[in-house]
Amino acid sequence: MSLETVVTDIKTEAEARAEEIREAAESEAESIVEAAESDAEELLEEREAAVERQIAQEREQTLSSAKLEAKQARLEARRNVLEEVRETVESRLMSLDSDDREELTRELLDEAAEEFEDVNSVSVYCRADDTELLEEILADYDGFSIAGTRECLGGVVVESDESRVRVNNTFDSVLEDVWDDNLKTLSDILFDQ
Protein backbone atom coordinates (compact mmCIF):
# COMPACT_ATOMS: atom_id res chain seq x y z
CA MET A 1 0.00 0.00 0.00
CA SER A 2 1.36 3.21 -0.94
CA LEU A 3 1.33 6.39 0.97
CA GLU A 4 -1.02 7.86 -1.49
CA THR A 5 -3.49 5.05 -0.96
CA VAL A 6 -3.26 5.50 2.82
CA VAL A 7 -3.84 9.23 2.43
CA THR A 8 -6.78 8.60 0.13
CA ASP A 9 -8.21 6.03 2.55
CA ILE A 10 -7.76 8.42 5.50
CA LYS A 11 -9.21 11.24 3.47
CA THR A 12 -12.18 9.09 2.41
CA GLU A 13 -12.62 7.90 5.97
CA ALA A 14 -12.40 11.50 7.25
CA GLU A 15 -14.87 12.68 4.63
CA ALA A 16 -17.24 9.83 5.54
CA ARG A 17 -16.82 10.63 9.22
CA ALA A 18 -17.34 14.35 8.48
CA GLU A 19 -20.47 13.46 6.48
CA GLU A 20 -21.76 11.37 9.41
CA ILE A 21 -21.03 14.21 11.84
CA ARG A 22 -22.66 16.75 9.49
CA GLU A 23 -25.75 14.50 9.04
CA ALA A 24 -25.93 13.93 12.78
CA ALA A 25 -25.56 17.68 13.36
CA GLU A 26 -28.22 18.47 10.76
CA SER A 27 -30.50 15.86 12.30
CA GLU A 28 -29.89 17.30 15.78
CA ALA A 29 -30.35 20.83 14.41
CA GLU A 30 -33.64 19.75 12.82
CA SER A 31 -34.74 18.19 16.12
CA ILE A 32 -33.78 21.36 17.97
CA VAL A 33 -35.61 23.53 15.39
CA GLU A 34 -38.66 21.24 15.53
CA ALA A 35 -38.65 21.32 19.34
CA ALA A 36 -38.21 25.12 19.30
CA GLU A 37 -41.03 25.50 16.76
CA SER A 38 -43.22 23.17 18.81
CA ASP A 39 -42.40 25.11 22.00
CA ALA A 40 -43.01 28.39 20.17
CA GLU A 41 -46.36 27.12 18.87
CA GLU A 42 -47.35 25.89 22.34
CA LEU A 43 -46.32 29.22 23.83
CA LEU A 44 -48.25 31.06 21.13
CA GLU A 45 -51.35 28.93 21.78
CA GLU A 46 -51.02 29.52 25.55
CA ARG A 47 -50.64 33.27 25.00
CA GLU A 48 -53.60 33.34 22.61
CA ALA A 49 -55.69 31.38 25.09
CA ALA A 50 -54.64 33.75 27.89
CA VAL A 51 -55.52 36.76 25.74
CA GLU A 52 -58.89 35.19 24.85
CA ARG A 53 -59.59 34.53 28.55
CA GLN A 54 -58.66 38.12 29.42
CA ILE A 55 -60.84 39.47 26.59
CA ALA A 56 -63.75 37.27 27.76
CA GLN A 57 -63.25 38.38 31.38
CA GLU A 58 -63.07 42.05 30.42
CA ARG A 59 -66.13 41.63 28.18
CA GLU A 60 -68.02 40.00 31.05
CA GLN A 61 -66.96 42.73 33.47
CA THR A 62 -67.96 45.45 31.00
CA LEU A 63 -71.29 43.73 30.37
CA SER A 64 -71.94 43.32 34.11
CA SER A 65 -71.04 46.94 34.71
CA ALA A 66 -73.31 48.10 31.89
CA LYS A 67 -76.18 45.96 33.22
CA LEU A 68 -75.71 47.38 36.71
CA GLU A 69 -75.65 50.95 35.38
CA ALA A 70 -78.79 50.27 33.34
CA LYS A 71 -80.54 48.79 36.37
CA GLN A 72 -79.54 51.78 38.50
CA ALA A 73 -80.77 54.15 35.78
CA ARG A 74 -84.12 52.29 35.62
CA LEU A 75 -84.48 52.41 39.40
CA GLU A 76 -83.63 56.11 39.45
CA ALA A 77 -86.18 56.77 36.69
CA ARG A 78 -88.81 54.80 38.60
CA ARG A 79 -87.98 56.67 41.79
CA ASN A 80 -88.38 59.95 39.92
CA VAL A 81 -91.74 58.91 38.46
CA LEU A 82 -93.01 57.79 41.87
CA GLU A 83 -91.80 61.08 43.36
CA GLU A 84 -93.66 63.01 40.65
CA VAL A 85 -96.82 60.99 41.32
CA ARG A 86 -96.53 61.68 45.04
CA GLU A 87 -95.97 65.39 44.42
CA THR A 88 -99.03 65.44 42.14
CA VAL A 89 -101.13 63.77 44.84
CA GLU A 90 -99.88 66.24 47.45
CA SER A 91 -100.61 69.15 45.11
CA ARG A 92 -104.14 67.88 44.52
CA LEU A 93 -104.68 67.48 48.26
CA MET A 94 -103.51 71.06 48.80
CA SER A 95 -105.92 72.37 46.18
CA LEU A 96 -109.04 70.38 47.11
CA ASP A 97 -112.23 72.37 46.64
CA SER A 98 -113.84 73.60 49.84
CA ASP A 99 -116.63 70.97 49.91
CA ASP A 100 -114.20 68.04 49.51
CA ARG A 101 -111.79 69.56 52.04
CA GLU A 102 -114.60 70.02 54.56
CA GLU A 103 -115.88 66.46 54.05
CA LEU A 104 -112.42 64.92 54.48
CA THR A 105 -111.60 67.11 57.48
CA ARG A 106 -114.90 66.14 59.17
CA GLU A 107 -114.21 62.42 58.55
CA LEU A 108 -110.69 62.68 59.98
CA LEU A 109 -111.92 64.67 62.99
CA ASP A 110 -114.78 62.17 63.60
CA GLU A 111 -112.30 59.32 63.54
CA ALA A 112 -109.94 61.10 65.93
CA ALA A 113 -112.79 62.17 68.25
CA GLU A 114 -113.49 58.51 69.06
CA GLU A 115 -110.26 58.50 71.11
CA PHE A 116 -111.48 61.44 73.23
CA GLU A 117 -115.06 60.49 74.19
CA ASP A 118 -114.52 60.87 77.95
CA VAL A 119 -112.32 63.97 77.75
CA ASN A 120 -113.57 67.48 78.59
CA SER A 121 -110.96 69.56 76.78
CA VAL A 122 -109.50 68.59 73.41
CA SER A 123 -106.98 70.62 71.42
CA VAL A 124 -107.11 70.53 67.64
CA TYR A 125 -104.41 71.68 65.23
CA CYS A 126 -104.83 72.23 61.52
CA ARG A 127 -103.24 73.77 58.45
CA ALA A 128 -103.17 77.58 58.73
CA ASP A 129 -105.36 77.98 55.63
CA ASP A 130 -108.01 75.66 57.16
CA THR A 131 -108.49 77.61 60.41
CA GLU A 132 -111.87 79.14 59.40
CA LEU A 133 -113.11 75.81 58.10
CA LEU A 134 -112.10 74.05 61.31
CA GLU A 135 -113.80 76.73 63.47
CA GLU A 136 -117.07 76.01 61.63
CA ILE A 137 -116.63 72.25 62.01
CA LEU A 138 -115.67 72.44 65.72
CA ALA A 139 -118.97 74.22 66.49
CA ASP A 140 -120.45 70.70 66.33
CA TYR A 141 -117.99 69.28 68.91
CA ASP A 142 -118.26 70.03 72.64
CA GLY A 143 -114.94 70.65 74.40
CA PHE A 144 -112.93 70.77 71.13
CA SER A 145 -111.05 73.95 70.29
CA ILE A 146 -108.38 75.12 67.88
CA ALA A 147 -105.03 75.15 69.67
CA GLY A 148 -102.84 76.23 66.77
CA THR A 149 -101.60 75.34 63.32
CA ARG A 150 -99.37 72.65 61.90
CA GLU A 151 -97.40 72.51 58.68
CA CYS A 152 -99.39 69.93 56.74
CA LEU A 153 -101.50 69.35 53.62
CA GLY A 154 -104.74 69.41 55.60
CA GLY A 155 -106.61 67.35 58.15
CA VAL A 156 -106.17 67.55 61.92
CA VAL A 157 -103.91 66.70 64.83
CA VAL A 158 -106.00 66.11 67.95
CA GLU A 159 -104.65 65.85 71.49
CA SER A 160 -105.60 66.20 75.10
CA ASP A 161 -103.55 66.83 78.20
CA GLU A 162 -106.05 64.82 80.22
CA SER A 163 -105.65 61.58 78.29
CA ARG A 164 -102.12 62.14 77.02
CA VAL A 165 -103.26 60.90 73.64
CA ARG A 166 -102.39 62.47 70.31
CA VAL A 167 -104.02 61.44 67.05
CA ASN A 168 -102.37 62.57 63.84
CA ASN A 169 -105.09 62.51 61.20
CA THR A 170 -103.51 64.88 58.74
CA PHE A 171 -103.75 64.32 55.02
CA ASP A 172 -99.98 63.79 55.19
CA SER A 173 -100.22 60.88 57.64
CA VAL A 174 -103.09 59.27 55.75
CA LEU A 175 -101.22 59.68 52.47
CA GLU A 176 -98.09 58.16 54.05
CA ASP A 177 -100.04 55.10 55.24
CA VAL A 178 -101.82 54.64 51.92
CA TRP A 179 -98.57 55.21 50.01
CA ASP A 180 -96.64 52.65 52.07
CA ASP A 181 -99.45 50.09 51.89
CA ASN A 182 -99.89 50.44 48.12
CA LEU A 183 -96.43 51.29 46.80
CA LYS A 184 -95.84 47.86 45.24
CA THR A 185 -99.25 47.85 43.55
CA LEU A 186 -98.69 51.39 42.32
CA SER A 187 -95.27 50.43 40.96
CA ASP A 188 -96.75 47.40 39.23
CA ILE A 189 -99.41 49.56 37.59
CA LEU A 190 -97.03 52.34 36.59
CA PHE A 191 -94.26 50.10 35.33
CA ASP A 192 -96.43 47.24 34.02
CA GLN A 193 -94.57 44.45 35.79
C-alpha positions as CSV (number, residue, x, y, z in Angstrom):
1,M,0.0,0.0,0.0
2,S,1.4,3.2,-0.9
3,L,1.3,6.4,1.0
4,E,-1.0,7.9,-1.5
5,T,-3.5,5.1,-1.0
6,V,-3.3,5.5,2.8
7,V,-3.8,9.2,2.4
8,T,-6.8,8.6,0.1
9,D,-8.2,6.0,2.6
10,I,-7.8,8.4,5.5
11,K,-9.2,11.2,3.5
12,T,-12.2,9.1,2.4
13,E,-12.6,7.9,6.0
14,A,-12.4,11.5,7.2
15,E,-14.9,12.7,4.6
16,A,-17.2,9.8,5.5
17,R,-16.8,10.6,9.2
18,A,-17.3,14.4,8.5
19,E,-20.5,13.5,6.5
20,E,-21.8,11.4,9.4
21,I,-21.0,14.2,11.8
22,R,-22.7,16.7,9.5
23,E,-25.7,14.5,9.0
24,A,-25.9,13.9,12.8
25,A,-25.6,17.7,13.4
26,E,-28.2,18.5,10.8
27,S,-30.5,15.9,12.3
28,E,-29.9,17.3,15.8
29,A,-30.3,20.8,14.4
30,E,-33.6,19.7,12.8
31,S,-34.7,18.2,16.1
32,I,-33.8,21.4,18.0
33,V,-35.6,23.5,15.4
34,E,-38.7,21.2,15.5
35,A,-38.7,21.3,19.3
36,A,-38.2,25.1,19.3
37,E,-41.0,25.5,16.8
38,S,-43.2,23.2,18.8
39,D,-42.4,25.1,22.0
40,A,-43.0,28.4,20.2
41,E,-46.4,27.1,18.9
42,E,-47.4,25.9,22.3
43,L,-46.3,29.2,23.8
44,L,-48.3,31.1,21.1
45,E,-51.4,28.9,21.8
46,E,-51.0,29.5,25.6
47,R,-50.6,33.3,25.0
48,E,-53.6,33.3,22.6
49,A,-55.7,31.4,25.1
50,A,-54.6,33.8,27.9
51,V,-55.5,36.8,25.7
52,E,-58.9,35.2,24.8
53,R,-59.6,34.5,28.6
54,Q,-58.7,38.1,29.4
55,I,-60.8,39.5,26.6
56,A,-63.8,37.3,27.8
57,Q,-63.2,38.4,31.4
58,E,-63.1,42.1,30.4
59,R,-66.1,41.6,28.2
60,E,-68.0,40.0,31.1
61,Q,-67.0,42.7,33.5
62,T,-68.0,45.4,31.0
63,L,-71.3,43.7,30.4
64,S,-71.9,43.3,34.1
65,S,-71.0,46.9,34.7
66,A,-73.3,48.1,31.9
67,K,-76.2,46.0,33.2
68,L,-75.7,47.4,36.7
69,E,-75.6,51.0,35.4
70,A,-78.8,50.3,33.3
71,K,-80.5,48.8,36.4
72,Q,-79.5,51.8,38.5
73,A,-80.8,54.2,35.8
74,R,-84.1,52.3,35.6
75,L,-84.5,52.4,39.4
76,E,-83.6,56.1,39.4
77,A,-86.2,56.8,36.7
78,R,-88.8,54.8,38.6
79,R,-88.0,56.7,41.8
80,N,-88.4,60.0,39.9
81,V,-91.7,58.9,38.5
82,L,-93.0,57.8,41.9
83,E,-91.8,61.1,43.4
84,E,-93.7,63.0,40.7
85,V,-96.8,61.0,41.3
86,R,-96.5,61.7,45.0
87,E,-96.0,65.4,44.4
88,T,-99.0,65.4,42.1
89,V,-101.1,63.8,44.8
90,E,-99.9,66.2,47.5
91,S,-100.6,69.1,45.1
92,R,-104.1,67.9,44.5
93,L,-104.7,67.5,48.3
94,M,-103.5,71.1,48.8
95,S,-105.9,72.4,46.2
96,L,-109.0,70.4,47.1
97,D,-112.2,72.4,46.6
98,S,-113.8,73.6,49.8
99,D,-116.6,71.0,49.9
100,D,-114.2,68.0,49.5
101,R,-111.8,69.6,52.0
102,E,-114.6,70.0,54.6
103,E,-115.9,66.5,54.1
104,L,-112.4,64.9,54.5
105,T,-111.6,67.1,57.5
106,R,-114.9,66.1,59.2
107,E,-114.2,62.4,58.5
108,L,-110.7,62.7,60.0
109,L,-111.9,64.7,63.0
110,D,-114.8,62.2,63.6
111,E,-112.3,59.3,63.5
112,A,-109.9,61.1,65.9
113,A,-112.8,62.2,68.3
114,E,-113.5,58.5,69.1
115,E,-110.3,58.5,71.1
116,F,-111.5,61.4,73.2
117,E,-115.1,60.5,74.2
118,D,-114.5,60.9,77.9
119,V,-112.3,64.0,77.7
120,N,-113.6,67.5,78.6
121,S,-111.0,69.6,76.8
122,V,-109.5,68.6,73.4
123,S,-107.0,70.6,71.4
124,V,-107.1,70.5,67.6
125,Y,-104.4,71.7,65.2
126,C,-104.8,72.2,61.5
127,R,-103.2,73.8,58.5
128,A,-103.2,77.6,58.7
129,D,-105.4,78.0,55.6
130,D,-108.0,75.7,57.2
131,T,-108.5,77.6,60.4
132,E,-111.9,79.1,59.4
133,L,-113.1,75.8,58.1
134,L,-112.1,74.1,61.3
135,E,-113.8,76.7,63.5
136,E,-117.1,76.0,61.6
137,I,-116.6,72.3,62.0
138,L,-115.7,72.4,65.7
139,A,-119.0,74.2,66.5
140,D,-120.4,70.7,66.3
141,Y,-118.0,69.3,68.9
142,D,-118.3,70.0,72.6
143,G,-114.9,70.6,74.4
144,F,-112.9,70.8,71.1
145,S,-111.1,74.0,70.3
146,I,-108.4,75.1,67.9
147,A,-105.0,75.2,69.7
148,G,-102.8,76.2,66.8
149,T,-101.6,75.3,63.3
150,R,-99.4,72.7,61.9
151,E,-97.4,72.5,58.7
152,C,-99.4,69.9,56.7
153,L,-101.5,69.4,53.6
154,G,-104.7,69.4,55.6
155,G,-106.6,67.4,58.2
156,V,-106.2,67.5,61.9
157,V,-103.9,66.7,64.8
158,V,-106.0,66.1,68.0
159,E,-104.6,65.8,71.5
160,S,-105.6,66.2,75.1
161,D,-103.5,66.8,78.2
162,E,-106.0,64.8,80.2
163,S,-105.7,61.6,78.3
164,R,-102.1,62.1,77.0
165,V,-103.3,60.9,73.6
166,R,-102.4,62.5,70.3
167,V,-104.0,61.4,67.0
168,N,-102.4,62.6,63.8
169,N,-105.1,62.5,61.2
170,T,-103.5,64.9,58.7
171,F,-103.7,64.3,55.0
172,D,-100.0,63.8,55.2
173,S,-100.2,60.9,57.6
174,V,-103.1,59.3,55.8
175,L,-101.2,59.7,52.5
176,E,-98.1,58.2,54.1
177,D,-100.0,55.1,55.2
178,V,-101.8,54.6,51.9
179,W,-98.6,55.2,50.0
180,D,-96.6,52.6,52.1
181,D,-99.4,50.1,51.9
182,N,-99.9,50.4,48.1
183,L,-96.4,51.3,46.8
184,K,-95.8,47.9,45.2
185,T,-99.3,47.8,43.6
186,L,-98.7,51.4,42.3
187,S,-95.3,50.4,41.0
188,D,-96.7,47.4,39.2
189,I,-99.4,49.6,37.6
190,L,-97.0,52.3,36.6
191,F,-94.3,50.1,35.3
192,D,-96.4,47.2,34.0
193,Q,-94.6,44.4,35.8
